[in-house]
Amino acid sequence: MRVPLAIVGNGGAAAEAVVALRAHAYAGDIHLFADNQDAPYNPMLGTYLISGAIPLERAFPFGDGHRFYEDHGVTTHLGQAVTALDAAEQRLTTGDGSAYSYDYCLVATGARPAVPPVLGLREALAAPGGAQERRVFTLRSFSDAAGLKETLACLRSRPGEPARVAVVGASFVGIKVASLVHDLGMRVCLIEREPHILPLSAHPDCARPMEDHLLEQGYELRLGAALAGVEMGPFGVRLDFGALPGAADPSGAKGTACEESTTQEDVDLVVVCAGIRTSLDLLAAGQVDTAEGILVDERMRSSIPTLYAAGDVAQGKNLLSGRHEIIGSWASARYQGRAAGRSLAGAPAGYPGGVPHNITHVGRLLFASVGCIKDYDRMTICRDGNSLQVRVWQGERLAGVNLLDCCLNAGTMKQALLRAATGAVTNTGATWISFNG
């Protein structure tokens, strides 16, 4: 069967592409393939859904998936995962063996949770069972959130001491999960291989006060920790730790790093939040230019003109670094999806790129990271009462900012960085007058 346009994926990027296609008068058939039956789901809202902070429908910003696609004239193949995509031959194959040729294809498969190479971890994640039996989770899909919510409810209803939960990875998602567990009255142990929390986004000088705060709030921290093995037991999970070269001082005040001898911890539940990996397994090897994801231009085109990509699977331009990077955010996925839809409909406007940005509560503190905090020539630290700003500079240009308990500035910072990166302003002294004291 031949289709004019195939979309592979069912998240924010795919849905925005559909909206943009129809808004720009694309009248051709659209066939959408996905490995799930859900409506387009926002994975950033998983912890809020579990806690009950938002109603179920808020996690599905495009409404009921079937109705959304019907309203936009999309032929859906939900529950039919694309297992192979030959971009040179313009052909895709689904799990049931069906083959489709296409004129154009948009890959919007997103990303999957990264699973560290820890002995027994993949087997524990794949173990069957309901809420009473499952003890190891990731948190990315709607089914992940629903399953974790059910298991947490079972643990809370259990008599005796509060359950103990290990969160593997002090990423933004890991911090949110740890906060969720703590607020539910359970004991939480936050485990991170690097010597400080939020290692990709927080400068160490900003991470330290957040770690102190978490310890004061009753969180357990294992920083610089080498998780070596996971073993399922009848009543919980045993974690084996080993030595990690260059680990944080185990006698230090900022949590406990692993000592040379192997140590063990017993917990009731493990949630793995060790980042994401792009879903590129379907692509035929060597056809499309890729790195961590599919490399795309401003119109979301890959190195093969009939293949487009958007969302967490695509490497667009980071306007600050000038490099093609994955900016793993819901907003970025939607912007890229719109740009792909416009391009496929023949509209000229593309998406020049974005600036990495995240904001979350760390305990009772509010933390934001804008821009690139790792690559810099010099740094300044500004304190005002309990608030903290860490600013990093490349030459004379502000490259990234950490904000702690002063996050009302985060939107202003992001817009200022964007304006400078895109050349919208040339008087950088005026642009940074409020920030570069």
C-alpha positions, 0 to 999 in steps of 0.5 A: 500500500502506498500513502502520501504521508506517513507519521510515525509516532503519537506524541506532541510533535506528531499531533502538532504536525497534523494541526499545522498540516491541515492549517496550511491547507494540506489536503492529502491523506495522512497515515499515523502509526504508533505502538500504543493506543493512547491519545497524545500524552505529555510525559512531563506531567506523569508525577502530577498525574500520579499525585492527583495534582492534575485531572487525567484529561490535563495529561492529554492536551489534544483531547481524546486521540481518536476524536482528534485524529478523526477531526483532522482527517488522519487514518490511524494505525494505533497499536501498530509499531513500525519495526523497520524504515527504509528511507532510501526505498521510502518504505516502512514495515509494521510489527504484523508484517504489513508494508507501506511505501510513502511519498514523505515520512515524519519520524516523531517516535520520541524517546524511551527511558535510558536503562543503565547497564546494571545486572538484573535491572532490565529483567526486573523492569520486564517482570510481569505482575500487577500493582501488588507484585511490580517493584521496578518502574521507569516513568515515561509513558501513560501506562508507566504513570498508571502502573506506578500510581497503583503500586504507590497506592498499594504501598501506602495502604500497607500497615507498618513502617512507611515504604522505602523507595529508591529513585535511580538518577537525580535528573529533573524527572528523578527529583520530581519522583523523589518529591512525590514519594516524600510528599506521600509520606514514604522514605526516599533514597535518591541515587546518582552516579555523579557527585551532585544532583541534576548533573546535566543542568545544575552547576555544583555551586547551585547543587550544593545548597539544594542537596543540603535542603533535601537532607534537612527535609529528610531525603536520603542521598547517595551521590557518586554511587555505583549501582552494580546489581538489582535483585528481586525478592519476595518482599522488595528489591535488593540493591548492590553497590560497588566502587566507583572511581572518582566517587564523592568522599563517603565521609562527606556531608552531602550524602553517602558515596560508595566505599570500596567494599560492596554495600547493599540496600533493601527497598520496597520500590525502585523508579529508574530516572536515568535520562532518555535515549532516542528511538532510532532502532527502526531506521535502516543503518547508514542511510540517514545522518544521525548522532544521538538523534536524527540530524535535521535542518530548520525545516525538520528535514533529514539528510534524505529529503523525503524523511523528516523528524521532530521531537525528542528523536530529532537533533535540531539546533541549540541556538546558544552552542550552535550545535545540533542537540536534542532539547528534550522538552514538551515545548521543543517537541511541539515547536518542531512538530509545527515546523515539520507540518508547515514544511510538509504543507509547503509553507516557508516558515521553519524553526531556527532552534531553541534554548535548553530550559527547565524548571522544577521544585527541589524539595521546597526550593524552586530551581530553573536552568536556562541555557548551557551551564557546562561550557563556559569561560567564566562564572559569577555567583549572585546571592540575595537573601535565600535566592541564588543565581549562577551565571556562566559566560562565553567571552562577553556573552551570557551562555547559561543561568541557574536560578534558585528561589528567584525563578520569576526571572527564568522567562526573562532570561530565556527570552534574552538568551534567545534574542542574543543568540538569534541576532535580534539584538546587537547591544548586549550591554543593554540586553544584560543590564539587569543580569550582569552585575 
